[in-house]
Amino acid sequence: MKKIFLAIALIAFVAIAPAQKLNKVTIARDGSFESFSFLTEDNVTLTMTADGNITAWGVEVYSDRVSTYSRLDAYAGRVEYYTTYDNEAFRGKVKYIGKTLITYYASYDNETLRGKVKSIGSRNFEYYTAFDSPVLSGKMKKSGSLNIDWYSSFDNEALRGKLRIVGSTTLNYYSSFDDKAFKGRIKSIDRASFTYYSSTEQKEYQGAVKTGSQLQTINGVQYYVKF
C-alpha cells in the first residue's frame, strides 16, 4: 500500500513540477537584463521585466534551422482580465491565461510592490524594497524557490544594476576597465564563458563574439545572449 501511495505522489510531483517554471533569461547585447520567460502548465510562455510586469505571452515556436531563433505566436485559449470591480492596482491586467491564475500586489501593499506580479499559478514572486536597497528597489528578489540578485551601486560602474545571480547560477561581466569594444558585456554564465574581438582588431570584427554560444542551458534554464 505504501508503494502505491508513493507512486501516486511521484506522478503528481512530476505533473506539477514543470508548471510555471523559469524557462529563459534574455540578456541584451550590452549586458543589460532584458527579460525572464516563464512556462505555464498549458505551455504558454509569459515574458516579464525585472520589475515584475508581464510584457507578452504566447506559444513559443522554435526554428528548425536556427537553434537560437524563436517567436511567440498568439495563444488561442482562455484569457481573462481583472475588471473595474477589482483592486485599482491590477484592474485591466491579465488574470487567467489558460488554467493559470495570475495575481498582483494590491494598492494596500508596499508602494514599491503595487501592481507587480505576485504569483503565476503556484509560483510566488518577491521584490526588493527601499528597505532592502534603494538601488535595487522594485527589482525581482525571488521567483519561486530561486533567489535573484543584481549588481549594486558599490560594484564597478559597468556592472551596476545587471543581473548577478539566478538560483545557483552566477553571471559575470566585463568591467569598465576592460576594452571599450566589450566592456559591460556578459563574460560568463556559470562555467560558460564569452570572449569578443577588441577595439585593436579589424574594424568589422570589433565587439563581435569570438567564443561562446548564444544559447546556454544551465541548471535547467535557458540563457539567451543577444550578440
N, C-alpha and C positions, 0 to 999 in steps of 0.2 A: 504493500500500500504506500509506504514512504517513497518508493521508487516512482510510483505513478504520480504522486504529488510533485516530486522533484522534476519529473519530465514535463508536467504541465507548467510549472513555474519557469522552467528553462525556455519553453516555447513562447510563453508570454513575454519573457525578458527579451528574446530575440525579436519578437514582433514590435515591441515598444522601443528598443534601443535605437533604431535608425531614425525615429521620429524627431523632427525639429533639430537635427544635428547641424553643427557648423560645417559647411561644405567647402567654402572657398574664402580666401583672403586675397584681395587685389591690392597691389602696390603700384603706384604711378611711376612713370619714368624717372622723376626727380627724387624718388624715395618716399614721397609723402603717402600717407594712407589714403586709399580710395574707397573700399567698401568691404563689408562682411556679407557673405551669402549663406543663408540657412535653407535647408531642405526639409519640407514638411512630410508628413506621412502619406500625403497624396502626390508626392514627388513634384511639388511646386517649389520653385526657388524664390526666396524673398531676399532682396538686396537692401542692406541697411548701412547708414552712415555711422561714423564714430560716436555721434551724439544721440543715437537711438531713434532715428527716423527712417521709416521704410520709403525707399525711393522707387522701387519697381518690384514686380513679381510676374512669374510666368513659368512656362515649362522650358527648361534649358535643353536646347538641341545642339549636339556636338557635330563637328565636321568629320567626315570620313577621311578627308585628305590632310587636313591641318589639325594636329593634335591640340594645339593651343587655342583654336577658334571655337567659340560657341555663341549662341544668341538666345534671347528669351522670347519664346512665342507666347501669344496671349493664352491665358488659362480659360477654358470654356466651361469650367464647373461653377460651383456655388461661390458667389462673392457678395457679402453683405457689409453694410456700413453702419456706424453708430448714428443715431438720429438727433434731432434738435431737442429731444427729451432727455438725452444723456448728459453727463457732465461736460461742461464747457471746454475742458482741456482736451477732450477727444471726440467732440462732435464732428461728424463728417469723415472721420478716419475709418479705415477698413477694420471690420470686426471679425468676419469669418472669411477664410479662403479655404474652400473645400470643408473638411471636417475640423480644421484648425481654428481655434478661438485665439484672437489677439487682444490683449488688454494693455492699458496705458496708465501711467501715473496721472492722478486727478488734480484738480485745481486746489485741493486742500493739502496736497503733498508739498514737500520741499520745493521752493521756487525753481531750483535748478532742474528738478525732475519732471515738472509738469509737461504732459503731452508726449513724453518719451515712451517707447515700448517697454512695458513691464513684463509681459510674458508672451511667448508664442507657443501655444499648446502647453506642454509640461515644462518648457524651458523658461526659467526666470532670468531677468536682467537687472543688474545693479550698475550705478554710475557714480563717478567721483563727484563730490560736492565741494563747495568752497572750504568746508571744514577739513576735508582731506588735503586738498591742494588747490589754490586759486588758479594755477596754470592748467591743471587737468580737469577743473570743474566742468561737469557736463559730459565728459567722455566716458565710454563704457568701461566698467571696472570688473564686471563678472558676467559671463554668459553660461548659464547652467552651472556646471562644476568647474568651468575653465576660468582661471584668473587672467585678467588682461591688464597690462601695464604699458605706460608710454614714457618716452624720454622727457625729462623735466627741464625747467629753466636753468638748472645747475649743470646740465650737460653741454657738450660742445654745441655751438650755435647751429651747425648743420644738421644736428640730430634732434633738436628741441621739438617736442610735440609729435614725434614719429612713433610708430608702433614698436614696442620693445619686447613684449612677452605675450604669447598666447598659450596658456597652459604650461607645458614643459618645453615649448619651442621659443628660442631666443632669436631676435633679429638684430643684426649689426649693420652699420652704415659707414661709409667713408666720411671722414670728418672735414672740417673747413681747412685743415692743414694739408689735405691731400690735393692732388692735381685738380685744376678747375674743370676739367672735362668730365670728371665723375664725382666730385665732392658732393656729399649728401645722398648719393645713390646707394642702393642696397649692396652690402658687402658679403653678407652671409645670412642664411636662414638655417638654423641648426647646423648641420655639417655640410650643407650645400653652399659653395662659395661662388662669387661672381667677380670677374675682372673686366676692365674696359680699356680701350685704346686711349692713350693720354693725349694731351694737347701738343706734345712734341712729335707726334707721329703724323702720317699723311692726313691732310685736312679732311678728306672724305671719310676717314675712319675715326676721327676724334670723337670720343664719347660712345662709340658703338661697342656693343658687348663683345668681349674676346673669349671668355669662357663662362659657362653657367647656363643651365637650362631654364627657359622662361616659365615652365610649369613644373612645380615640385610638389610631390605628395609626401607630407611629413606628419607623423603621428595621426594619420587618418584624415588630415586636412589638406586641401589643395592650396598652394600659394602660387599666385599668378603675378609675375613681374612684367610690367609693360616696358618694352625696350624702345 
